Amino acid sequence: MSGLLDGLIPERAAELYQKVLAAGSLRLADDPELEESAALRELTERGFVRKRYVGEPVVVPIDPARAVENALLTAQRQILEQHKMIVRVRDQMAMLQRLYVAGGAESAEALPSIQVLSDPAEIGALSVELCLSAQRDVSNLETPHFRRPPDPRSVKLPPADVLARGVQFRNIHARAVLDLPGAGEMVQRCREGGWQQRVVPDLPVKMVLVDERAALLPLDATGMEGAALVRAPVIVAMLRSYFEMLWARSVPLDRSGPGRLSEAADQVLRLMLTGMTDAAIARHLSTSERTVRRHVAAVLETLGVDNRITAAVVAVREGWID
């Protein structure tokens, strides 16, 4: 019953309603805590049960045909009100935008094609703002240039409501990023948080690219000395083409092959195809070089080849790597 009423009433209330229906009525004297319970209060307020005090006090069910129909009508009214609220806020947003422009602020048309920012806090806030406003795609390029090694615990994960809109988050790492301390945990947290991740041998610059609207480019290697917010459609389109070209040529870090390798060997294969040495792979996976060499041998044997170059060709040809 609770599954059938999912979304209409809370699970505990649904379970109580099922219990009342099955019994025909429940004596309040049999359960002193029932009368003050949140589940009974929920059912009473929503019209699923009523208390009857003629004779001994009992809780009796309302006909499900009436109770559920009333709950559905209430839900429909709430959805309609939410829709009206969204339309109303959108209208108000347009009005506020007109006031914003009339007040001398930068309108969408008046915004500079390239805006230079120097405040690290403003750059960070803008990066978050761009991601929250994304409609289709957030694309990121990550180089190994940091003022201090990145803390995996501070990884910026895609907001759940943005992911729910169907926005995809894609990240391309330069190979050297994977050799940084804590990179293995960072990559894992990003994967679990919703980022699609790939690797290329090298990248010239960091970048955040949002839809076809804007790109955030650093003015120094780390991005801490300043950044350029680019809105010029021609430049953004060029950067989009550049990112897609890199994405097509990059090695996925997420498992997508036929599963003929163990998960550990699959990870080693993907890192091996980026050109990482056994020592670098071992550091990234927090394991020993001996273990990595054992996985490399298993990969070569499974693919039926005797060297890494041929392994890369066969793995792509057989669809083990997207």
C-alpha positions in Angstrom: 0.0 0.0 0.0 2.8 2.4 0.9 4.3 1.9 -2.6 0.9 2.6 -4.2 0.5 5.9 -2.3 4.1 7.0 -2.8 4.2 10.7 -3.3 0.7 11.3 -1.9 1.4 10.6 1.8 4.4 9.7 3.9 5.4 6.1 4.1 4.5 5.7 7.8 1.1 7.3 7.2 0.5 4.9 4.3 1.4 1.9 6.5 -1.0 3.1 9.2 -3.8 3.6 6.6 -3.3 0.0 5.4 -3.5 -1.2 8.9 -6.8 0.7 9.6 -8.3 -0.6 6.3 -7.4 -4.2 7.2 -8.8 -4.0 10.7 -11.8 -1.9 9.9 -11.1 0.3 12.9 -8.4 0.8 15.5 -9.2 1.4 19.2 -7.3 4.4 20.6 -7.2 2.7 24.0 -5.1 -0.1 22.6 -2.3 2.3 21.6 -2.0 5.4 23.8 0.6 7.0 21.5 -1.5 6.6 18.4 -3.7 9.6 18.9 -0.8 12.0 19.1 1.2 10.4 16.3 2.4 12.3 13.2 1.1 9.5 11.0 -2.5 9.7 12.3 -2.4 13.5 12.2 -1.3 13.3 8.6 -4.1 10.8 7.7 -6.7 12.8 9.5 -5.7 16.2 7.9 -5.6 14.6 4.4 -9.0 12.9 4.8 -7.9 9.3 4.8 -9.3 8.5 8.3 -11.4 10.0 11.0 -11.7 9.6 14.7 -15.1 8.4 16.0 -15.9 9.1 19.7 -19.3 7.4 19.8 -18.9 4.7 22.4 -15.2 3.8 22.7 -12.8 6.1 20.7 -11.7 4.5 17.5 -10.0 5.4 14.2 -12.0 4.4 11.1 -10.9 4.6 7.5 -12.4 6.8 4.8 -13.4 5.0 1.6 -10.2 4.8 -0.5 -12.0 5.8 -3.7 -12.8 9.2 -2.0 -9.6 9.6 0.0 -7.2 8.9 -2.8 -9.2 11.0 -5.3 -9.1 13.9 -2.8 -5.4 13.5 -2.3 -4.8 13.5 -6.1 -6.9 16.6 -6.6 -4.9 18.3 -3.8 -1.6 17.3 -5.5 -2.9 18.6 -8.9 -3.7 21.9 -7.3 -0.3 22.1 -5.8 1.4 21.4 -9.1 -0.8 24.0 -10.8 0.2 26.6 -8.1 3.9 25.7 -8.6 3.5 26.2 -12.3 1.9 29.5 -11.8 4.6 30.5 -9.4 7.3 29.6 -12.0 5.6 31.7 -14.7 5.1 34.6 -12.3 8.8 34.5 -11.2 9.9 34.4 -14.8 7.8 37.5 -15.6 9.3 39.2 -12.6 12.8 38.2 -13.7 12.2 39.9 -17.0 10.9 43.1 -15.2 13.9 43.0 -12.9 16.3 42.6 -15.8 14.7 45.7 -17.5 15.3 47.7 -14.2 18.8 46.4 -14.1 19.6 47.6 -17.6 17.7 50.9 -17.1 19.8 51.5 -13.9 22.9 51.6 -16.0 24.1 48.1 -15.3 25.5 45.8 -17.9 22.7 44.2 -20.0 23.2 40.9 -21.8 23.8 42.9 -25.0 26.1 45.4 -23.2 28.2 42.9 -21.4 31.8 42.9 -22.6 32.8 40.1 -24.9 35.8 39.5 -22.7 35.9 40.6 -19.1 39.1 40.4 -17.0 38.7 39.4 -13.3 41.4 39.6 -10.7 39.7 38.8 -7.4 40.1 35.0 -6.6 36.9 35.0 -4.6 34.9 36.6 -7.5 36.4 34.1 -9.9 35.4 31.2 -7.7 31.9 32.6 -7.2 31.5 33.1 -10.9 32.6 29.6 -11.7 29.9 28.3 -9.3 27.3 30.6 -10.8 28.1 29.5 -14.3 27.7 25.8 -13.4 24.3 26.5 -11.6 23.0 28.2 -14.7 24.0 25.5 -17.1 21.3 24.1 -19.4 23.1 21.3 -21.3 26.8 20.9 -20.6 29.6 22.0 -18.2 33.0 21.2 -19.7 36.3 21.5 -17.8 40.0 21.2 -18.6 42.3 20.5 -15.7 46.1 20.9 -15.7 48.5 20.0 -12.9 49.3 23.6 -12.1 48.2 24.4 -8.5 49.6 26.7 -5.9 49.3 23.7 -3.5 48.3 20.1 -4.2 44.5 19.9 -4.5 42.6 18.4 -1.5 40.3 15.6 -2.7 37.8 16.6 0.1 37.4 20.0 -1.5 36.4 18.6 -5.0 33.5 20.6 -6.4 30.8 18.1 -7.2 27.9 18.8 -9.6 24.8 20.1 -7.8 22.1 17.4 -7.7 19.4 19.8 -9.0 21.6 20.6 -12.0 22.3 17.0 -12.7 18.5 16.3 -12.4 18.0 18.8 -15.3 20.0 16.5 -17.5 23.1 18.7 -17.6 26.3 16.6 -18.3 29.5 17.4 -16.5 32.7 16.5 -18.4 36.2 16.8 -17.2 39.5 16.3 -19.2 42.6 15.9 -17.1 46.1 16.4 -18.3 48.0 13.2 -17.6 50.2 14.9 -15.0 47.2 15.6 -12.9 46.8 11.9 -12.1 50.3 11.9 -10.6 49.5 14.5 -8.0 49.2 13.5 -4.3 45.6 12.4 -3.7 44.7 12.3 -7.4 43.3 8.8 -7.1 40.8 9.8 -4.4 40.0 13.0 -6.3 39.1 11.1 -9.5 37.0 8.6 -7.5 35.1 11.4 -5.7 34.5 13.2 -9.1 33.2 9.9 -10.6 30.8 9.2 -7.8 29.6 12.8 -7.9 28.6 12.8 -11.5 31.6 13.9 -13.5 32.5 12.1 -16.7 36.3 12.0 -16.8 38.9 11.5 -19.5 42.7 12.0 -19.8 44.9 13.4 -22.5 48.7 13.5 -22.5 48.9 17.3 -21.9 46.8 20.5 -21.9 48.0 24.1 -22.4 45.5 25.7 -20.1 42.7 25.2 -17.6 39.2 26.1 -18.7 35.5 26.0 -17.7 33.1 26.1 -20.6 29.3 26.3 -20.0 26.9 25.5 -22.8 27.5 27.8 -25.8 27.4 30.9 -23.6 30.6 31.5 -21.7 34.1 30.3 -21.0 36.3 31.0 -18.0 40.0 31.1 -18.9 42.9 31.6 -16.4 45.4 34.4 -17.0 48.2 32.4 -15.4 49.0 28.7 -15.1 47.2 28.2 -11.8 44.3 30.5 -12.5 44.8 32.3 -9.2 46.3 35.6 -10.6 43.2 36.4 -12.7 40.8 35.0 -15.3 39.1 36.1 -18.4 35.3 35.6 -18.8 34.7 35.1 -22.5 31.2 35.6 -23.9 32.0 36.3 -27.5 30.0 33.7 -29.4 32.7 33.1 -32.0 35.4 32.5 -29.4 33.1 30.3 -27.3 32.2 28.3 -30.3 35.9 27.8 -31.1 36.6 26.7 -27.6 33.7 24.3 -27.7 35.1 22.7 -30.9 38.5 22.5 -29.2 37.1 20.7 -26.2 35.0 18.3 -28.3 38.1 17.5 -30.4 40.1 16.7 -27.1 37.2 14.7 -25.8 37.1 12.5 -28.9 40.8 11.8 -28.6 41.0 11.3 -24.8 41.0 8.1 -22.8 38.0 7.5 -20.5 38.7 6.9 -16.9 35.3 5.3 -16.3 34.8 1.6 -17.1 32.7 1.0 -20.2 34.3 -2.1 -21.8 32.9 -5.7 -21.9 34.1 -6.6 -18.5 36.7 -9.1 -19.5 39.2 -7.5 -17.2 39.1 -7.1 -13.4 38.2 -3.6 -12.3 41.8 -3.0 -11.2 43.2 -4.3 -14.5 40.7 -2.1 -16.4 41.9 1.0 -14.4 45.5 0.1 -15.2 44.7 -0.3 -18.9 43.1 3.1 -19.1 46.0 4.8 -17.3 48.5 2.8 -19.4 46.9 4.2 -22.6 47.4 7.8 -21.4 51.2 7.1 -21.5 51.7 6.9 -17.7 54.6 4.8 -16.5 54.2 1.9 -14.2 55.5 4.1 -11.3 53.1 6.9 -12.1 50.2 4.4 -12.3 51.2 2.9 -9.0 51.3 6.3 -7.3 47.9 7.2 -8.7 46.3 3.9 -7.6 48.2 3.9 -4.3 49.6 0.4 -5.0 53.0 -1.1 -5.8 54.7 -1.2 -9.1 54.8 -4.9 -8.9 51.0 -5.0 -8.7 50.8 -2.7 -11.7 53.2 -4.8 -13.7 51.1 -7.8 -12.9 47.9 -6.1 -14.2 49.7 -4.9 -17.3 50.8 -8.5 -18.0 47.1 -9.6 -17.5 45.9 -6.9 -19.9 48.4 -7.9 -22.6 47.6 -11.6 -22.2 43.8 -10.9 -22.3 44.2 -8.8 -25.5 46.5 -11.3 -27.0 49.3 -8.8 -27.7 52.9 -8.4 -26.5 53.3 -4.6 -26.2 51.5 -1.5 -25.0 51.2 0.1 -28.4 49.4 -2.9 -29.9 47.3 -3.1 -26.7 46.0 0.4 -27.3 45.1 -0.3 -30.9 43.3 -3.6 -30.0 41.5 -2.2 -27.0 40.0 0.7 -29.0 39.2 -1.6 -32.0 37.4 -4.1 -29.7 35.4 -1.4 -28.0 37.1 -1.8 -24.6 37.7 1.9 -24.6 35.2 4.5 -25.9 
